[in-house]
C-alpha cells in the first residue's frame, strides 16, 4: 500500500508542478517557483519509485500516467481541445497501464 501511495504522490507532485509551470504568468512569480519546486519534488520522488518498483514496471506506468495526466490537465484546466483522437489516445494509454498492472505479478497489491 505504501508503494502505491508513493507512486500516486509522485504523479500528483509532478503533474501539479507541470500545471503550475504552464499556468503561471510570464516571468518569475510565486506560481512559477511553486511549480518548479513541485516538479523538482516529483523528480526526487521518482528516485524513490525506482527503488520501490522494477524498472520494467515503473517507467511504463509513470510515463503513461504522466502522458494521460498532462492531457487531462490540459483539457480540464488549460482549456485545450478535447478531440476524439486525443480522448481515444488517453483511453489507450490507460488500457496499456491496466494491462501492465494486471499482468505484473503482485503489482496491484504492493
KEBA-498462 format. One record per atom (N, C-alpha, C, O): residue number from 1; residue in one letter; atom name; x, y, z. Coordinates in Angstrom, 1 decimal. Layout:
(NUM, 'A', 'CA', (X, Y, Z)) ...
***
This chain:
(1, 'X', 'N', (0.8, -1.2, 0.0)) (1, 'X', 'CA', (0.0, 0.0, 0.0)) (1, 'X', 'C', (0.9, 1.3, 0.0)) (1, 'X', 'O', (0.5, 2.3, -0.7)) (2, 'X', 'N', (2.0, 1.2, 0.7)) (2, 'X', 'CA', (2.9, 2.4, 0.8)) (2, 'X', 'C', (3.5, 2.6, -0.6)) (2, 'X', 'O', (3.8, 3.8, -1.0)) (3, 'X', 'N', (3.8, 1.6, -1.3)) (3, 'X', 'CA', (4.4, 1.7, -2.6)) (3, 'X', 'C', (3.4, 2.4, -3.6)) (3, 'X', 'O', (3.8, 3.2, -4.4)) (4, 'X', 'N', (2.1, 2.1, -3.5)) (4, 'X', 'CA', (1.1, 2.7, -4.3)) (4, 'X', 'C', (1.0, 4.2, -3.9)) (4, 'X', 'O', (0.8, 5.0, -4.8)) (5, 'X', 'N', (1.0, 4.4, -2.6)) (5, 'X', 'CA', (0.9, 5.8, -2.2)) (5, 'X', 'C', (2.1, 6.6, -2.7)) (5, 'X', 'O', (1.9, 7.8, -3.1)) (6, 'X', 'N', (3.2, 6.0, -2.6)) (6, 'X', 'CA', (4.4, 6.7, -3.1)) (6, 'X', 'C', (4.3, 7.0, -4.6)) (6, 'X', 'O', (4.6, 8.2, -5.0)) (7, 'X', 'N', (3.8, 6.1, -5.4)) (7, 'X', 'CA', (3.6, 6.3, -6.8)) (7, 'X', 'C', (2.6, 7.4, -7.1)) (7, 'X', 'O', (2.8, 8.3, -8.0)) (8, 'X', 'N', (1.5, 7.4, -6.4)) (8, 'X', 'CA', (0.4, 8.4, -6.6)) (8, 'X', 'C', (0.9, 9.7, -6.2)) (8, 'X', 'O', (0.6, 10.7, -6.8)) (9, 'X', 'N', (1.7, 9.8, -5.1)) (9, 'X', 'CA', (2.2, 11.1, -4.7)) (9, 'X', 'C', (3.2, 11.6, -5.7)) (9, 'X', 'O', (3.2, 12.8, -6.0)) (10, 'X', 'N', (4.0, 10.7, -6.3)) (10, 'X', 'CA', (4.9, 11.1, -7.4)) (10, 'X', 'C', (4.1, 11.7, -8.5)) (10, 'X', 'O', (4.5, 12.8, -9.0)) (11, 'X', 'N', (3.1, 11.1, -8.9)) (11, 'X', 'CA', (2.3, 11.6, -10.1)) (11, 'X', 'C', (1.6, 12.9, -9.7)) (11, 'X', 'O', (1.7, 13.8, -10.6)) (12, 'X', 'N', (1.0, 13.0, -8.6)) (12, 'X', 'CA', (0.4, 14.3, -8.2)) (12, 'X', 'C', (1.4, 15.4, -8.1)) (12, 'X', 'O', (1.1, 16.5, -8.5)) (13, 'X', 'N', (2.5, 15.2, -7.5)) (13, 'X', 'CA', (3.5, 16.2, -7.4)) (13, 'X', 'C', (4.0, 16.7, -8.8)) (13, 'X', 'O', (4.1, 17.9, -9.0)) (14, 'X', 'N', (4.4, 15.7, -9.6)) (14, 'X', 'CA', (4.9, 16.0, -10.9)) (14, 'X', 'C', (3.8, 16.8, -11.8)) (14, 'X', 'O', (4.1, 17.8, -12.4)) (15, 'X', 'N', (2.6, 16.2, -11.8)) (15, 'X', 'CA', (1.5, 16.9, -12.6)) (15, 'X', 'C', (1.2, 18.3, -12.1)) (15, 'X', 'O', (0.9, 19.2, -12.9)) (16, 'X', 'N', (1.1, 18.4, -10.8)) (16, 'X', 'CA', (0.8, 19.8, -10.2)) (16, 'X', 'C', (1.9, 20.7, -10.6)) (16, 'X', 'O', (1.7, 21.9, -10.9)) (17, 'X', 'N', (3.2, 20.3, -10.5)) (17, 'X', 'CA', (4.3, 21.1, -10.9)) (17, 'X', 'C', (4.2, 21.5, -12.4)) (17, 'X', 'O', (4.4, 22.7, -12.7)) (18, 'X', 'N', (3.9, 20.6, -13.2)) (18, 'X', 'CA', (3.8, 20.9, -14.7)) (18, 'X', 'C', (2.6, 21.9, -14.9)) (18, 'X', 'O', (2.8, 22.9, -15.7)) (19, 'X', 'N', (1.5, 21.7, -14.2)) (19, 'X', 'CA', (0.4, 22.6, -14.4)) (19, 'X', 'C', (0.8, 24.0, -13.9)) (19, 'X', 'O', (0.5, 25.0, -14.6)) (20, 'X', 'N', (1.4, 24.1, -12.7)) (20, 'X', 'CA', (1.8, 25.5, -12.2)) (20, 'X', 'C', (2.8, 26.2, -13.1)) (20, 'X', 'O', (2.7, 27.4, -13.4)) (21, 'X', 'N', (3.7, 25.4, -13.7)) (21, 'X', 'CA', (4.7, 26.0, -14.6)) (21, 'X', 'C', (4.1, 26.5, -15.8)) (21, 'X', 'O', (4.4, 27.6, -16.3)) (22, 'X', 'N', (3.1, 25.8, -16.4)) (22, 'X', 'CA', (2.4, 26.2, -17.6)) (22, 'X', 'C', (1.4, 27.3, -17.3)) (22, 'X', 'O', (1.3, 28.2, -18.2)) (23, 'X', 'N', (0.7, 27.3, -16.2)) (23, 'X', 'CA', (-0.4, 28.2, -16.0)) (23, 'X', 'C', (0.1, 29.5, -15.4)) (23, 'X', 'O', (-0.6, 30.6, -15.4)) (24, 'X', 'N', (1.4, 29.6, -14.9)) (24, 'X', 'CA', (1.9, 30.8, -14.2)) (24, 'X', 'C', (2.1, 31.9, -15.2)) (24, 'X', 'O', (2.4, 31.6, -16.4)) (25, 'X', 'N', (1.8, 33.1, -14.8)) (25, 'X', 'CA', (2.1, 34.3, -15.7)) (25, 'X', 'C', (3.6, 34.3, -16.1)) (25, 'X', 'O', (4.4, 33.7, -15.4)) (26, 'X', 'N', (3.8, 34.9, -17.2)) (26, 'X', 'CA', (5.2, 35.0, -17.7)) (26, 'X', 'C', (6.1, 35.8, -16.7)) (26, 'X', 'O', (5.7, 36.8, -16.1)) (27, 'X', 'N', (7.3, 35.3, -16.5)) (27, 'X', 'CA', (8.2, 35.9, -15.5)) (27, 'X', 'C', (8.3, 35.1, -14.2)) (27, 'X', 'O', (7.5, 34.2, -14.0)) (28, 'X', 'N', (9.2, 35.5, -13.4)) (28, 'X', 'CA', (9.4, 34.9, -12.1)) (28, 'X', 'C', (8.3, 35.3, -11.1)) (28, 'X', 'O', (8.2, 36.5, -10.9)) (29, 'X', 'N', (7.5, 34.4, -10.6)) (29, 'X', 'CA', (6.5, 34.7, -9.7)) (29, 'X', 'C', (6.2, 33.5, -8.8)) (29, 'X', 'O', (6.8, 32.5, -9.0)) (30, 'X', 'N', (5.4, 33.7, -7.8)) (30, 'X', 'CA', (5.2, 32.6, -6.8)) (30, 'X', 'C', (4.7, 31.3, -7.5)) (30, 'X', 'O', (5.1, 30.2, -7.1)) (31, 'X', 'N', (3.7, 31.4, -8.4)) (31, 'X', 'CA', (3.2, 30.2, -9.0)) (31, 'X', 'C', (4.3, 29.5, -9.8)) (31, 'X', 'O', (4.3, 28.2, -9.8)) (32, 'X', 'N', (5.1, 30.2, -10.5)) (32, 'X', 'CA', (6.2, 29.6, -11.3)) (32, 'X', 'C', (7.2, 28.9, -10.4)) (32, 'X', 'O', (7.6, 27.8, -10.6)) (33, 'X', 'N', (7.6, 29.6, -9.3)) (33, 'X', 'CA', (8.5, 29.0, -8.3)) (33, 'X', 'C', (7.9, 27.8, -7.7)) (33, 'X', 'O', (8.6, 26.7, -7.5)) (34, 'X', 'N', (6.6, 27.8, -7.3)) (34, 'X', 'CA', (6.0, 26.7, -6.7)) (34, 'X', 'C', (5.9, 25.5, -7.7)) (34, 'X', 'O', (6.1, 24.4, -7.3)) (35, 'X', 'N', (5.7, 25.8, -8.9)) (35, 'X', 'CA', (5.7, 24.8, -10.0)) (35, 'X', 'C', (7.0, 24.1, -10.1)) (35, 'X', 'O', (7.1, 22.9, -10.2)) (36, 'X', 'N', (8.0, 24.9, -10.1)) (36, 'X', 'CA', (9.4, 24.4, -10.2)) (36, 'X', 'C', (9.8, 23.5, -9.0)) (36, 'X', 'O', (10.4, 22.5, -9.2)) (37, 'X', 'N', (9.4, 24.0, -7.8)) (37, 'X', 'CA', (9.6, 23.2, -6.6)) (37, 'X', 'C', (8.9, 21.9, -6.6)) (37, 'X', 'O', (9.4, 20.8, -6.2)) (38, 'X', 'N', (7.6, 21.9, -7.0)) (38, 'X', 'CA', (6.8, 20.7, -7.1)) (38, 'X', 'C', (7.3, 19.7, -8.1)) (38, 'X', 'O', (7.4, 18.5, -7.8)) (39, 'X', 'N', (7.8, 20.2, -9.2)) (39, 'X', 'CA', (8.3, 19.4, -10.3)) (39, 'X', 'C', (9.6, 18.8, -9.8)) (39, 'X', 'O', (9.9, 17.6, -10.0)) (40, 'X', 'N', (10.5, 19.6, -9.1)) (40, 'X', 'CA', (11.7, 19.0, -8.5)) (40, 'X', 'C', (11.4, 18.0, -7.5)) (40, 'X', 'O', (12.1, 17.0, -7.4)) (41, 'X', 'N', (10.4, 18.2, -6.7)) (41, 'X', 'CA', (9.9, 17.2, -5.7)) (41, 'X', 'C', (9.5, 15.9, -6.3)) (41, 'X', 'O', (9.8, 14.8, -5.8)) (42, 'X', 'N', (8.8, 16.1, -7.5)) (42, 'X', 'CA', (8.4, 14.9, -8.2)) (42, 'X', 'C', (9.6, 14.1, -8.7)) (42, 'X', 'O', (9.6, 12.9, -8.7)) (43, 'X', 'N', (10.7, 14.8, -9.2)) (43, 'X', 'CA', (11.9, 14.2, -9.6)) (43, 'X', 'C', (12.5, 13.4, -8.5)) (43, 'X', 'O', (13.0, 12.3, -8.7)) (44, 'X', 'N', (12.5, 14.0, -7.3)) (44, 'X', 'CA', (13.1, 13.3, -6.1)) (44, 'X', 'C', (12.3, 12.1, -5.8)) (44, 'X', 'O', (12.8, 11.0, -5.4)) (45, 'X', 'N', (10.9, 12.2, -5.8)) (45, 'X', 'CA', (10.1, 11.0, -5.6)) (45, 'X', 'C', (10.3, 9.9, -6.6)) (45, 'X', 'O', (10.1, 8.8, -6.3)) (46, 'X', 'N', (10.6, 10.3, -7.8)) (46, 'X', 'CA', (10.8, 9.4, -8.9)) (46, 'X', 'C', (12.0, 8.4, -8.5)) (46, 'X', 'O', (11.9, 7.2, -8.8)) (47, 'X', 'N', (13.0, 9.0, -7.9)) (47, 'X', 'CA', (14.1, 8.1, -7.4)) (47, 'X', 'C', (13.6, 7.1, -6.4)) (47, 'X', 'O', (14.1, 5.9, -6.4)) (48, 'X', 'N', (12.7, 7.5, -5.5)) (48, 'X', 'CA', (12.2, 6.5, -4.6)) (48, 'X', 'C', (11.3, 5.5, -5.3)) (48, 'X', 'O', (11.3, 4.3, -4.9)) (49, 'X', 'N', (10.5, 5.9, -6.3)) (49, 'X', 'CA', (9.7, 5.0, -7.1)) (49, 'X', 'C', (10.6, 3.9, -7.8)) (49, 'X', 'O', (10.3, 2.7, -7.8)) (50, 'X', 'N', (11.8, 4.4, -8.3)) (50, 'X', 'CA', (12.7, 3.4, -8.9)) (50, 'X', 'C', (13.2, 2.4, -7.9)) (50, 'X', 'O', (13.5, 1.2, -8.3)) (51, 'X', 'N', (13.4, 2.8, -6.7)) (51, 'X', 'CA', (13.8, 1.8, -5.7)) (51, 'X', 'C', (12.7, 0.8, -5.3)) (51, 'X', 'O', (13.0, -0.3, -4.9)) (52, 'X', 'N', (11.5, 1.3, -5.4)) (52, 'X', 'CA', (10.3, 0.5, -4.9)) (52, 'X', 'C', (9.8, -0.5, -6.0)) (52, 'X', 'O', (9.3, -1.5, -5.6)) (53, 'X', 'N', (9.9, -0.2, -7.2)) (53, 'X', 'CA', (9.4, -1.0, -8.3)) (53, 'X', 'C', (10.4, -1.4, -9.3)) (53, 'X', 'O', (11.5, -0.7, -9.4)) (54, 'X', 'N', (10.2, -2.5, -10.0)) (54, 'X', 'CA', (11.1, -2.9, -11.1)) (54, 'X', 'C', (11.1, -1.8, -12.2)) (54, 'X', 'O', (10.0, -1.3, -12.4)) (55, 'X', 'N', (12.2, -1.5, -12.8)) (55, 'X', 'CA', (12.2, -0.5, -13.8)) (55, 'X', 'C', (11.3, -0.8, -15.0)) (55, 'X', 'O', (10.6, 0.1, -15.5)) (56, 'X', 'N', (11.2, -2.1, -15.3)) (56, 'X', 'CA', (10.3, -2.5, -16.4)) (56, 'X', 'C', (8.8, -2.3, -16.1)) (56, 'X', 'O', (8.0, -2.3, -17.0)) (57, 'X', 'N', (8.5, -2.0, -14.9)) (57, 'X', 'CA', (7.1, -1.7, -14.5)) (57, 'X', 'C', (7.0, -0.2, -14.2)) (57, 'X', 'O', (6.1, 0.5, -14.7)) (58, 'X', 'N', (8.0, 0.4, -13.5)) (58, 'X', 'CA', (7.9, 1.8, -13.0)) (58, 'X', 'C', (7.9, 2.7, -14.2)) (58, 'X', 'O', (7.1, 3.7, -14.3)) (59, 'X', 'N', (8.8, 2.5, -15.2)) (59, 'X', 'CA', (8.9, 3.5, -16.2)) (59, 'X', 'C', (7.7, 3.6, -17.2)) (59, 'X', 'O', (7.2, 4.6, -17.4)) (60, 'X', 'N', (7.2, 2.4, -17.6)) (60, 'X', 'CA', (6.0, 2.5, -18.5)) (60, 'X', 'C', (4.8, 3.0, -17.7)) (60, 'X', 'O', (4.0, 3.8, -18.3)) (61, 'X', 'N', (4.6, 2.6, -16.4)) (61, 'X', 'CA', (3.5, 3.2, -15.7)) (61, 'X', 'C', (3.6, 4.7, -15.5)) (61, 'X', 'O', (2.6, 5.4, -15.7)) (62, 'X', 'N', (4.8, 5.1, -15.1)) (62, 'X', 'CA', (5.0, 6.6, -14.9)) (62, 'X', 'C', (4.8, 7.4, -16.2)) (62, 'X', 'O', (4.1, 8.4, -16.2)) (63, 'X', 'N', (5.5, 6.9, -17.2)) (63, 'X', 'CA', (5.4, 7.7, -18.5)) (63, 'X', 'C', (4.0, 7.7, -19.0)) (63, 'X', 'O', (3.5, 8.7, -19.5)) (64, 'X', 'N', (3.3, 6.6, -19.0)) (64, 'X', 'CA', (1.9, 6.5, -19.4)) (64, 'X', 'C', (1.0, 7.4, -18.6)) (64, 'X', 'O', (0.2, 8.2, -19.1)) (65, 'X', 'N', (1.1, 7.3, -17.3)) (65, 'X', 'CA', (0.3, 8.1, -16.4)) (65, 'X', 'C', (0.5, 9.6, -16.6)) (65, 'X', 'O', (-0.4, 10.4, -16.5)) (66, 'X', 'N', (1.8, 10.0, -16.7)) (66, 'X', 'CA', (2.1, 11.4, -16.9)) (66, 'X', 'C', (1.6, 11.9, -18.3)) (66, 'X', 'O', (1.1, 13.0, -18.4)) (67, 'X', 'N', (1.7, 11.0, -19.3)) (67, 'X', 'CA', (1.1, 11.5, -20.6)) (67, 'X', 'C', (-0.4, 11.6, -20.5)) (67, 'X', 'O', (-0.9, 12.7, -21.0)) (68, 'X', 'N', (-1.1, 10.7, -20.0)) (68, 'X', 'CA', (-2.5, 10.8, -19.8)) (68, 'X', 'C', (-2.9, 12.0, -18.9)) (68, 'X', 'O', (-3.8, 12.7, -19.2)) (69, 'X', 'N', (-2.2, 12.1, -17.8)) (69, 'X', 'CA', (-2.4, 13.1, -16.8)) (69, 'X', 'C', (-2.3, 14.5, -17.4)) (69, 'X', 'O', (-3.1, 15.4, -17.1)) (70, 'X', 'N', (-1.2, 14.7, -18.2)) (70, 'X', 'CA', (-1.0, 16.1, -18.7)) (70, 'X', 'C', (-2.0, 16.4, -19.8)) (70, 'X', 'O', (-2.4, 17.5, -19.9)) (71, 'X', 'N', (-2.5, 15.4, -20.5)) (71, 'X', 'CA', (-3.6, 15.6, -21.5)) (71, 'X', 'C', (-4.8, 16.0, -20.8)) (71, 'X', 'O', (-5.5, 17.0, -21.2)) (72, 'X', 'N', (-5.2, 15.3, -19.7)) (72, 'X', 'CA', (-6.4, 15.7, -18.9)) (72, 'X', 'C', (-6.3, 17.0, -18.3)) (72, 'X', 'O', (-7.2, 17.8, -18.2)) (73, 'X', 'N', (-5.1, 17.4, -17.7)) (73, 'X', 'CA', (-4.9, 18.7, -17.2)) (73, 'X', 'C', (-5.1, 19.8, -18.2)) (73, 'X', 'O', (-5.7, 20.8, -18.0)) (74, 'X', 'N', (-4.5, 19.5, -19.4)) (74, 'X', 'CA', (-4.7, 20.5, -20.5)) (74, 'X', 'C', (-6.1, 20.7, -20.9)) (74, 'X', 'O', (-6.6, 21.8, -21.1)) (75, 'X', 'N', (-6.9, 19.6, -20.9)) (75, 'X', 'CA', (-8.3, 19.7, -21.3)) (75, 'X', 'C', (-9.1, 20.3, -20.2)) (75, 'X', 'O', (-9.9, 21.2, -20.5)) (76, 'X', 'N', (-8.9, 19.9, -19.0)) (76, 'X', 'CA', (-9.8, 20.3, -17.9)) (76, 'X', 'C', (-9.4, 21.7, -17.3)) (76, 'X', 'O', (-10.3, 22.4, -16.9)) (77, 'X', 'N', (-8.1, 22.0, -17.3)) (77, 'X', 'CA', (-7.7, 23.2, -16.6)) (77, 'X', 'C', (-7.1, 24.3, -17.5)) (77, 'X', 'O', (-7.1, 25.5, -17.1)) (78, 'X', 'N', (-6.6, 23.9, -18.6)) (78, 'X', 'CA', (-6.0, 24.9, -19.5)) (78, 'X', 'C', (-6.8, 25.2, -20.8)) (78, 'X', 'O', (-6.2, 25.8, -21.7)) (79, 'X', 'N', (-8.0, 24.7, -20.9)) (79, 'X', 'CA', (-8.9, 25.0, -22.0)) (79, 'X', 'C', (-8.3, 24.5, -23.3)) (79, 'X', 'O', (-8.5, 25.1, -24.4)) (80, 'X', 'N', (-7.6, 23.4, -23.3)) (80, 'X', 'CA', (-7.1, 22.8, -24.5)) (80, 'X', 'C', (-8.3, 21.9, -25.1)) (80, 'X', 'O', (-9.1, 21.4, -24.4)) (81, 'X', 'N', (-8.2, 21.7, -26.4)) (81, 'X', 'CA', (-9.3, 21.0, -27.1)) (81, 'X', 'C', (-9.3, 19.5, -26.7)) (81, 'X', 'O', (-8.3, 18.8, -26.7)) (82, 'X', 'N', (-10.5, 19.0, -26.5)) (82, 'X', 'CA', (-10.7, 17.5, -26.2)) (82, 'X', 'C', (-11.2, 16.9, -27.5)) (82, 'X', 'O', (-12.4, 16.6, -27.7)) (83, 'X', 'N', (-10.3, 16.6, -28.4)) (83, 'X', 'CA', (-10.7, 16.0, -29.7)) (83, 'X', 'C', (-10.9, 14.5, -29.5)) (83, 'X', 'O', (-10.4, 13.9, -28.5)) (84, 'X', 'N', (-11.6, 13.9, -30.4)) (84, 'X', 'CA', (-11.9, 12.5, -30.3)) (84, 'X', 'C', (-10.6, 11.7, -30.4)) (84, 'X', 'O', (-10.4, 10.7, -29.6)) (85, 'X', 'N', (-9.7, 12.1, -31.2)) (85, 'X', 'CA', (-8.4, 11.3, -31.3)) (85, 'X', 'C', (-7.6, 11.4, -30.0)) (85, 'X', 'O', (-7.1, 10.5, -29.5)) (86, 'X', 'N', (-7.6, 12.6, -29.4)) (86, 'X', 'CA', (-6.9, 12.8, -28.1)) (86, 'X', 'C', (-7.6, 11.9, -27.0)) (86, 'X', 'O', (-6.9, 11.3, -26.2)) (87, 'X', 'N', (-8.9, 11.9, -27.0)) (87, 'X', 'CA', (-9.6, 11.1, -26.0)) (87, 'X', 'C', (-9.4, 9.6, -26.2)) (87, 'X', 'O', (-9.2, 8.8, -25.2)) (88, 'X', 'N', (-9.3, 9.2, -27.4)) (88, 'X', 'CA', (-9.0, 7.8, -27.7)) (88, 'X', 'C', (-7.6, 7.4, -27.3)) (88, 'X', 'O', (-7.4, 6.4, -26.7)) (89, 'X', 'N', (-6.7, 8.4, -27.5)) (89, 'X', 'CA', (-5.3, 8.2, -27.1)) (89, 'X', 'C', (-5.2, 8.0, -25.6)) (89, 'X', 'O', (-4.4, 7.1, -25.1)) (90, 'X', 'N', (-5.9, 8.9, -24.9)) (90, 'X', 'CA', (-5.9, 8.8, -23.4)) (90, 'X', 'C', (-6.4, 7.4, -23.0)) (90, 'X', 'O', (-5.9, 6.7, -22.1)) (91, 'X', 'N', (-7.5, 7.0, -23.6)) (91, 'X', 'CA', (-8.1, 5.7, -23.3)) (91, 'X', 'C', (-7.2, 4.5, -23.5)) (91, 'X', 'O', (-7.1, 3.6, -22.8)) (92, 'X', 'N', (-6.4, 4.6, -24.7)) (92, 'X', 'CA', (-5.5, 3.6, -25.0)) (92, 'X', 'C', (-4.3, 3.5, -24.0)) (92, 'X', 'O', (-3.8, 2.4, -23.6)) (93, 'X', 'N', (-3.8, 4.7, -23.6)) (93, 'X', 'CA', (-2.8, 4.7, -22.6)) (93, 'X', 'C', (-3.2, 4.1, -21.3)) (93, 'X', 'O', (-2.5, 3.3, -20.7)) (94, 'X', 'N', (-4.4, 4.5, -20.9)) (94, 'X', 'CA', (-5.0, 3.9, -19.6)) (94, 'X', 'C', (-5.2, 2.4, -19.7)) (94, 'X', 'O', (-5.0, 1.7, -18.8)) (95, 'X', 'N', (-5.6, 1.9, -20.9)) (95, 'X', 'CA', (-5.7, 0.5, -21.1)) (95, 'X', 'C', (-4.4, -0.2, -21.1)) (95, 'X', 'O', (-4.2, -1.3, -20.5)) (96, 'X', 'N', (-3.3, 0.4, -21.6)) (96, 'X', 'CA', (-2.0, -0.1, -21.5)) (96, 'X', 'C', (-1.5, -0.2, -20.1)) (96, 'X', 'O', (-0.9, -1.2, -19.7)) (97, 'X', 'N', (-1.8, 0.9, -19.3)) (97, 'X', 'CA', (-1.4, 0.8, -17.9)) (97, 'X', 'C', (-2.1, -0.3, -17.2)) (97, 'X', 'O', (-1.5, -1.0, -16.4)) (98, 'X', 'N', (-3.4, -0.5, -17.4)) (98, 'X', 'CA', (-4.2, -1.5, -16.8)) (98, 'X', 'C', (-3.6, -2.9, -17.2)) (98, 'X', 'O', (-3.5, -3.8, -16.4)) (99, 'X', 'N', (-3.2, -3.1, -18.5)) (99, 'X', 'CA', (-2.7, -4.3, -18.9)) (99, 'X', 'C', (-1.4, -4.6, -18.2)) (99, 'X', 'O', (-1.1, -5.8, -17.8)) (100, 'X', 'N', (-0.5, -3.6, -18.0)) (100, 'X', 'CA', (0.7, -3.8, -17.2)) (100, 'X', 'C', (0.5, -4.3, -15.8)) (100, 'X', 'O', (1.1, -5.2, -15.3)) (101, 'X', 'N', (-0.5, -3.6, -15.1)) (101, 'X', 'CA', (-0.7, -3.9, -13.7)) (101, 'X', 'C', (-1.3, -5.3, -13.6)) (101, 'X', 'O', (-1.0, -6.0, -12.7)) (102, 'X', 'N', (-2.2, -5.6, -14.5)) (102, 'X', 'CA', (-2.9, -6.9, -14.5)) (102, 'X', 'C', (-1.9, -8.1, -14.7)) (102, 'X', 'O', (-2.0, -9.1, -14.1)) (103, 'X', 'N', (-0.9, -7.9, -15.6)) (103, 'X', 'CA', (0.0, -8.9, -16.0)) (103, 'X', 'C', (1.2, -9.0, -15.1)) (103, 'X', 'O', (2.0, -10.0, -15.2)) (104, 'X', 'N', (1.5, -7.9, -14.3)) (104, 'X', 'CA', (2.7, -7.9, -13.5)) (104, 'X', 'C', (2.3, -8.6, -12.1)) (104, 'X', 'O', (1.4, -8.1, -11.4)) (105, 'X', 'N', (3.0, -9.7, -11.8)) (105, 'X', 'CA', (2.6, -10.4, -10.6)) (105, 'X', 'C', (2.8, -9.5, -9.3)) (105, 'X', 'O', (3.9, -9.0, -9.1)) (106, 'X', 'N', (1.7, -9.4, -8.6)) (106, 'X', 'CA', (1.8, -8.6, -7.3)) (106, 'X', 'C', (1.8, -7.1, -7.5)) (106, 'X', 'O', (1.8, -6.4, -6.5)) (107, 'X', 'N', (1.7, -6.6, -8.7)) (107, 'X', 'CA', (1.8, -5.1, -8.9)) (107, 'X', 'C', (0.6, -4.4, -8.2)) (107, 'X', 'O', (0.8, -3.3, -7.7)) (108, 'X', 'N', (-0.6, -4.9, -8.3)) (108, 'X', 'CA', (-1.7, -4.2, -7.8)) (108, 'X', 'C', (-1.8, -4.3, -6.2)) (108, 'X', 'O', (-2.5, -3.5, -5.6)) (109, 'X', 'N', (-1.1, -5.3, -5.7)) (109, 'X', 'CA', (-1.2, -5.5, -4.2)) (109, 'X', 'C', (0.0, -4.9, -3.5)) (109, 'X', 'O', (0.0, -4.8, -2.3)) (110, 'X', 'N', (1.0, -4.4, -4.2)) (110, 'X', 'CA', (2.2, -4.0, -3.5)) (110, 'X', 'C', (2.1, -2.6, -2.9)) (110, 'X', 'O', (3.0, -2.1, -2.3)) 
***
